């Protein structure tokens, strides 16, 4: 790449080197670098020119065929048409248009083209294939020509592309208009929910400089239960038994963690321990929780419209929920002024309530609660704030996404009260990291800390007499 500026042997000789004292040749050893060699950037591998031109040509043909479909299809009848009939109609119109254009395609190209056209008409165009792929967790679009996906905690560049920015904007508009939202230059960002429940966020130019930015957090159709999470190594059976006792005895629990650490998955799993005879109300910005109980009321907040009116916040939902006789309240994520209402609910007869927050540790989680109370504009002495938190929250479960992409429940911490002006906490279980494999996989194990749970008597009174062995630390072999 830089051969024009590469030094030749002659140029090397021309450079005057400082004279050094003579050193015996056997004593000179190359100095080992302390830096690790960085992996090659696979995302830069460009397709061959011929293949690229073929894809561009197919993209142009698809655009022409899509126009022909819009002109010939009865769009009003699409809602009642079966998939088989619709595919047959699309194939017939495409074949007729290709013949009129004088374009000849092989069987494989024709099938792929018909499939893409079906997705364009009924779904989300190029994104539809990725949405149907169960191995994909997140879809990240950086402009029309660059689409990444996350598989098993790792980002991968796909060969899926949009024709151009207009094509991408048309798909974005199709998504947001279906849920009564809009996005344009005056309102350049939007949050929405796809038909299958996946979380959708988009930001368009001029705010997005190099093309529209889209992120889709896919909705899991089959939620992971406790047994599956134990099998995958997210936590141990002993930790599961402890958490079952904590949820069943109506302790107030906060699931803490960073973005993508599995907070919602953990909250879903914990909710499976709630009895079927309890009334549960869930409050979320984007409805993701999948509770299996019979008596569940779901609420979703709503942003204001273009005029700034009609917004319904999580705090509004939470205030109303307190009047609806819930046994438990589950808030998908506490991130603002609704924190004070959540803490009051936990303190006033709604034991067993749960929520998630963004924090990197249990102690950070408590600090974040304090900060959210301060941001809500409530002037309280710091001791009173901490007293409110310590009496409301019983347990903080820390979920983390490790550097190898795996998700672990790295800590379970109990809040036991106040010592002076400081909230007293004790860690009961933790994930102990011990090393790294050559292929960068985390080596570690779960262990108890040796501290007996402060709620052991409560567990026993509710019929959950946990054996003392589960609180004994793992002995290193």
Order of alpha helices (4+ residues) and beta strands (2+ residues): alpha-alpha-alpha-alpha-alpha-beta-beta-beta-alpha-beta-beta-beta-alpha-alpha-beta-alpha-beta-beta-alpha-beta-alpha-beta-alpha-alpha-beta-beta-beta-beta-alpha
